[in-house]
Amino acid sequence: MTTRPVPVIAIHGGAGSRGPGEFDPNIETAYRDALAEVLRAGRQLLADGGNALDAVSLAVDLLEDCPLFNAGHGAVFTRDGTHELDAAVMDGATLRAGAVACVSRIRRPLRAARAVMEHSKHVLLVGAGAEAFAEAFGLELVEPEYFSTELRREQLRRAQAPALLVPGQGAAVSPLDDELKHGTVGAVALDARGHLAAATSTGGVTNKLPGRVGDLPLIGAGTYANRVAAISCTGTGEYFIRYAVAHDVCARIAYGGLTLQAATEHVVMEVLPAIGGAGGLIAVDAYGNVSLPFNTEGMYRGYMRADDPAPWTACLAD
């Protein structure tokens, strides 16, 4: 008799580091509370017999609507003061996948990515074409200002401020090192049927060049799911692309015989730092094992099992 796996969902709200004086216990509490609320919703869906694909879609939907995170409402600004959002979803049971990139009018980009997966022959649509496709399938469009928040606008102003001279050194440093902050949201889940799924969404990097696309919507780089594991990444996307990180983790398990923990730890703690990559990922395998490694100071993250009503969440390295 085969024992059915206990459904589980894991989410993240981005990896990164804080500058001096940035830690605020009240802000961390707000992040933890937001993560816990999303986990409870995803856990309930799974506990009621829902599938992994619907669970990750719901989780990212809720994260996109929360201005604390860099996805949907609360997305960062490009160099030109605009918004360009990316999202991707993958069903591990069927290997179906969908993604959108550089969209600025779709309220919930993850829903558009899922529409691409379910209603087209393609995997990735970008820009105006992706927006027209989303509109054709009845998805809500908004004015770009919908995504703006004053916090993100201030981040752009600081990122574009003139460099400061370090006393006694003469070296120039940015007043805000956005390379240390990787705002992305994501979810991975395993359902009672043993199916896996992954979903990820982001506003990108503050002050990025218009048209820049990171790892997230590139299936196998920032988002991937098959029958082995489901992965959602957050970090310096250009490095995750170069190593096809999400797929690489699954390959190390399938072909190298590594455990989920060993595979994710090796990629995040050894492979990525060796080429200059910073960030982390969340992963769940077909047995319900969860791994949430990161090589930065912290990562907003959490997970919850269907048989346990208490969500586990964390922000810094605790």
C-alpha positions as CSV (number, residue, x, y, z in Angstrom):
1,M,0.0,0.0,0.0
2,T,1.4,3.4,-1.1
3,T,1.4,6.1,1.5
4,R,0.1,9.4,0.2
5,P,2.3,12.4,0.8
6,V,1.3,15.1,3.2
7,P,0.6,18.2,1.1
8,V,2.9,21.1,1.8
9,I,3.4,24.7,0.5
10,A,6.4,26.9,0.7
11,I,6.7,30.6,-0.3
12,H,9.3,33.4,-0.4
13,G,9.2,37.1,-0.7
14,G,12.8,37.7,-1.9
15,A,16.3,37.3,-0.6
16,G,18.8,40.1,0.2
17,S,20.8,42.0,2.8
18,R,19.9,45.1,4.9
19,G,22.0,48.2,5.1
20,P,23.1,49.7,8.4
21,G,20.2,50.7,10.6
22,E,17.6,49.1,8.2
23,F,16.4,46.5,10.7
24,D,13.0,47.4,12.2
25,P,11.2,44.7,14.3
26,N,7.8,46.2,13.4
27,I,8.5,45.9,9.7
28,E,9.8,42.3,10.2
29,T,6.6,41.5,12.0
30,A,4.5,42.9,9.1
31,Y,6.4,40.7,6.7
32,R,6.0,37.6,8.9
33,D,2.3,38.2,9.3
34,A,1.9,38.6,5.5
35,L,3.7,35.4,4.8
36,A,1.7,33.5,7.4
37,E,-1.6,34.7,5.9
38,V,-0.6,33.5,2.5
39,L,0.6,30.2,3.8
40,R,-2.7,29.6,5.6
41,A,-4.7,30.2,2.4
42,G,-2.5,27.9,0.4
43,R,-2.5,25.2,3.1
44,Q,-6.3,25.3,3.4
45,L,-6.6,24.8,-0.4
46,L,-4.3,21.8,-0.2
47,A,-6.0,20.4,2.9
48,D,-9.4,20.6,1.1
49,G,-8.0,18.4,-1.7
50,G,-6.9,21.2,-4.0
51,N,-4.0,20.7,-6.4
52,A,-0.5,22.0,-6.3
53,L,-1.0,24.3,-9.3
54,D,-3.9,26.0,-7.8
55,A,-2.1,26.4,-4.5
56,V,0.9,28.1,-5.9
57,S,-1.3,30.3,-8.1
58,L,-3.3,31.4,-5.1
59,A,-0.2,32.1,-3.0
60,V,1.4,34.3,-5.7
61,D,-1.9,36.0,-6.3
62,L,-2.0,37.1,-2.7
63,L,1.7,38.1,-2.7
64,E,1.2,40.2,-5.8
65,D,-1.5,42.2,-4.1
66,C,0.7,42.9,-1.0
67,P,2.7,46.1,-1.4
68,L,5.4,44.8,1.0
69,F,6.7,42.7,-1.8
70,N,8.3,43.5,-5.2
71,A,5.6,42.0,-7.4
72,G,2.3,43.4,-8.6
73,H,1.2,46.3,-6.5
74,G,4.5,47.4,-4.9
75,A,6.7,46.6,-7.9
76,V,10.0,48.5,-8.3
77,F,10.7,51.1,-11.0
78,T,12.9,50.9,-14.0
79,R,15.5,53.5,-14.8
80,D,12.9,55.4,-16.7
81,G,10.4,55.5,-13.9
82,T,8.2,52.8,-15.4
83,H,7.1,49.3,-14.3
84,E,7.9,46.1,-16.1
85,L,6.8,42.9,-14.4
86,D,7.6,39.2,-15.0
87,A,5.8,36.0,-13.9
88,A,6.0,32.3,-14.5
89,V,4.2,29.1,-13.5
90,M,4.9,25.4,-14.2
91,D,3.0,22.2,-13.5
92,G,5.4,19.4,-12.6
93,A,2.9,16.6,-13.4
94,T,2.6,17.6,-17.1
95,L,5.6,19.9,-17.7
96,R,3.3,22.5,-19.0
97,A,4.6,26.0,-18.3
98,G,3.7,29.6,-19.0
99,A,5.3,33.0,-18.5
100,V,5.0,36.7,-19.3
101,A,7.7,39.4,-19.2
102,C,8.0,43.1,-19.4
103,V,4.3,43.7,-18.8
104,S,3.1,47.0,-17.3
105,R,-0.7,46.8,-17.4
106,I,-1.7,43.3,-16.2
107,R,-2.9,43.6,-12.6
108,R,-1.9,40.0,-11.7
109,P,0.9,38.9,-14.0
110,L,0.9,35.3,-12.6
111,R,-2.6,34.8,-13.9
112,A,-1.4,35.9,-17.3
113,A,1.4,33.4,-17.1
114,R,-1.1,30.7,-16.3
115,A,-3.3,31.8,-19.2
116,V,-0.3,31.4,-21.5
117,M,0.2,27.9,-20.2
118,E,-3.4,26.9,-20.5
119,H,-4.7,28.7,-23.6
120,S,-1.8,29.0,-26.0
121,K,0.8,26.8,-27.7
122,H,3.6,29.1,-26.3
123,V,5.5,29.3,-23.1
124,L,6.6,32.9,-22.9
125,L,4.9,36.1,-24.1
126,V,6.3,39.6,-23.6
127,G,5.3,43.2,-23.6
128,A,2.3,44.5,-25.5
129,G,1.7,41.0,-27.0
130,A,1.4,39.5,-23.6
131,E,-1.0,42.3,-22.5
132,A,-3.2,41.9,-25.5
133,F,-3.3,38.1,-24.9
134,A,-4.3,38.7,-21.2
135,E,-7.0,41.1,-22.2
136,A,-8.4,38.7,-24.7
137,F,-8.9,36.1,-22.0
138,G,-10.6,38.6,-19.7
139,L,-7.8,39.3,-17.2
140,E,-7.9,42.7,-15.5
141,L,-5.8,45.5,-16.9
142,V,-4.8,48.6,-14.9
143,E,-3.0,51.8,-15.5
144,P,0.7,51.4,-14.8
145,E,0.4,53.8,-11.8
146,Y,-1.5,51.0,-10.0
147,F,1.8,49.3,-9.2
148,S,3.5,52.4,-7.8
149,T,4.1,53.0,-4.1
150,E,6.0,55.8,-2.5
151,L,8.5,53.4,-1.0
152,R,9.5,52.1,-4.4
153,R,9.7,55.7,-5.8
154,E,12.0,56.6,-3.0
155,Q,14.2,53.6,-3.7
156,L,14.5,54.7,-7.3
157,R,15.4,58.3,-6.2
158,R,18.1,56.9,-4.0
159,A,19.4,54.5,-6.6
160,Q,19.8,57.4,-9.1
161,A,21.3,59.9,-6.6
162,P,24.9,61.0,-7.4
163,A,27.5,58.7,-5.9
164,L,28.9,59.6,-2.5
165,L,32.6,59.9,-1.7
166,V,33.8,57.7,1.1
167,P,35.9,60.0,3.5
168,G,39.6,59.1,3.4
169,Q,39.1,56.7,0.5
170,G,37.9,58.8,-2.4
171,A,35.9,55.8,-3.7
172,A,32.4,56.3,-5.0
173,V,29.6,54.2,-3.5
174,S,25.9,54.1,-4.2
175,P,23.6,55.4,-1.4
176,L,21.5,52.3,-2.0
177,D,23.1,49.0,-3.1
178,D,20.3,47.3,-4.9
179,E,22.5,44.4,-5.8
180,L,21.9,43.4,-2.2
181,K,18.1,43.3,-2.5
182,H,16.4,40.8,-4.7
183,G,12.6,41.3,-4.5
184,T,10.7,38.4,-5.9
185,V,7.8,36.3,-4.7
186,G,7.3,32.7,-5.3
187,A,5.6,29.5,-4.2
188,V,6.1,25.7,-4.5
189,A,3.7,23.0,-3.5
190,L,3.1,19.3,-3.3
191,D,-0.5,18.1,-3.3
192,A,-2.1,14.9,-2.0
193,R,-1.8,13.2,-5.4
194,G,2.0,13.7,-5.3
195,H,1.9,16.4,-8.0
196,L,4.3,19.4,-7.8
197,A,4.1,23.0,-9.1
198,A,6.0,26.2,-8.9
199,A,5.1,29.9,-9.5
200,T,7.2,33.1,-9.3
201,S,6.5,36.8,-9.9
202,T,8.6,40.0,-9.7
203,G,8.9,43.6,-10.6
204,G,12.6,43.1,-11.3
205,V,15.4,45.2,-10.0
206,T,15.2,48.9,-9.0
207,N,16.7,51.2,-11.7
208,K,17.0,48.3,-14.2
209,L,17.2,49.1,-17.9
210,P,13.8,49.0,-19.7
211,G,13.5,45.7,-21.5
212,R,15.6,43.8,-19.0
213,V,14.4,40.3,-18.3
214,G,15.7,38.2,-15.4
215,D,15.7,34.6,-14.6
216,L,12.2,34.3,-13.3
217,P,10.2,33.9,-16.6
218,L,12.9,31.7,-18.2
219,I,11.7,28.2,-17.4
220,G,14.5,26.2,-15.9
221,A,16.4,29.3,-14.7
222,G,14.2,30.9,-12.0
223,T,11.2,28.7,-12.1
224,Y,10.9,24.9,-12.7
225,A,8.8,21.9,-11.7
226,N,8.7,18.3,-12.7
227,R,7.9,15.0,-11.0
228,V,11.1,15.2,-8.9
229,A,10.9,18.7,-7.4
230,A,9.5,22.2,-7.7
231,I,11.8,25.3,-7.5
232,S,11.3,29.0,-7.2
233,C,14.3,31.3,-7.2
234,T,15.2,34.8,-6.0
235,G,18.5,36.6,-6.5
236,T,20.8,38.2,-9.1
237,G,18.9,36.8,-12.1
238,E,21.7,37.1,-14.6
239,Y,23.6,34.5,-12.6
240,F,20.7,32.2,-12.1
241,I,20.2,32.3,-15.9
242,R,23.8,31.3,-16.6
243,Y,23.6,28.2,-14.5
244,A,19.9,27.3,-15.2
245,V,19.6,27.0,-11.4
246,A,16.1,25.7,-11.0
247,H,16.5,22.9,-13.5
248,D,20.0,22.2,-12.3
249,V,18.7,21.4,-8.8
250,C,16.2,18.9,-10.2
251,A,18.9,17.3,-12.4
252,R,21.2,16.8,-9.5
253,I,18.5,14.9,-7.7
254,A,17.3,12.9,-10.7
255,Y,20.7,12.0,-12.2
256,G,23.1,12.5,-9.3
257,G,21.1,10.8,-6.6
258,L,21.4,13.8,-4.3
259,T,18.7,14.6,-1.7
260,L,16.8,17.8,-2.1
261,Q,18.7,19.4,0.8
262,A,22.1,18.4,-0.6
263,A,21.2,19.5,-4.2
264,T,19.9,22.9,-3.1
265,E,22.6,23.6,-0.6
266,H,25.3,22.8,-3.1
267,V,23.9,25.0,-5.9
268,V,23.1,28.0,-3.6
269,M,26.1,27.9,-1.2
270,E,28.8,26.7,-3.6
271,V,27.9,27.0,-7.3
272,L,26.3,30.4,-7.3
273,P,28.9,32.2,-5.1
274,A,31.7,30.9,-7.2
275,I,30.4,32.9,-10.2
276,G,29.2,35.9,-8.2
277,G,25.6,35.0,-7.7
278,A,23.6,36.0,-4.6
279,G,20.2,34.9,-3.6
280,G,18.3,31.8,-2.7
281,L,15.4,29.5,-3.6
282,I,12.6,27.5,-2.2
283,A,12.1,23.9,-3.1
284,V,9.9,20.9,-2.3
285,D,10.3,17.3,-3.6
286,A,7.9,14.5,-4.3
287,Y,8.3,13.1,-0.8
288,G,7.3,16.4,0.8
289,N,10.8,17.5,1.8
290,V,11.3,21.2,1.9
291,S,14.5,23.2,1.5
292,L,14.9,27.0,1.7
293,P,18.6,27.9,1.3
294,F,20.0,31.3,0.6
295,N,23.5,32.9,0.6
296,T,22.5,36.4,1.6
297,E,21.8,37.9,5.0
298,G,18.2,36.9,4.9
299,M,15.3,35.7,2.8
300,Y,11.6,36.2,3.5
301,R,10.4,32.6,3.5
302,G,8.0,30.1,5.1
303,Y,6.3,26.8,4.7
304,M,3.2,25.0,6.0
305,R,2.0,21.4,5.9
306,A,-1.6,20.4,5.5
307,D,-1.5,18.4,8.8
308,D,0.0,21.2,10.8
309,P,-2.0,24.4,11.4
310,A,1.1,26.4,12.5
311,P,3.0,28.2,9.7
312,W,6.8,28.6,9.9
313,T,8.1,31.9,8.7
314,A,11.4,33.8,8.8
315,C,13.1,36.9,7.4
316,L,16.7,37.0,8.5
317,A,18.9,34.0,8.9
318,D,17.1,32.4,11.9
